[in-house]
């Protein structure tokens, strides 16, 4: 389930990335139409109810608040990390080992 939520978020926003990214049309309940390719705007307008997807959206919002950009890249990166984690767990690696590996990688990068 978590993998599907991450993949969905990444897949929805992946086509927005870069200068040739496509616009998404948002239609509100009142019928208002808004065109955007801003990842943060899309995530704020989506009615996200799944806890993992909500956490990913909050991470993207924090990215936008701190840097003012990079929300789409943030969501895509999280989705790819979760896909990789799911593959590793499927190969028999314990979730704790995957998590510790990500923590070690983060420490190396920072």
Secondary structure, 3 states (H helix, E strand, C coil): CHHHHHHHHHHHHHCCCCCCCCCEEEECCCCCEEEECCHHHHHHHCCCCCHHHHHHHHHHHHHHHHHCCCHHHHHHHHHHHHHHHHHHHHCCCCHHHHHHHHHHHHHHHC
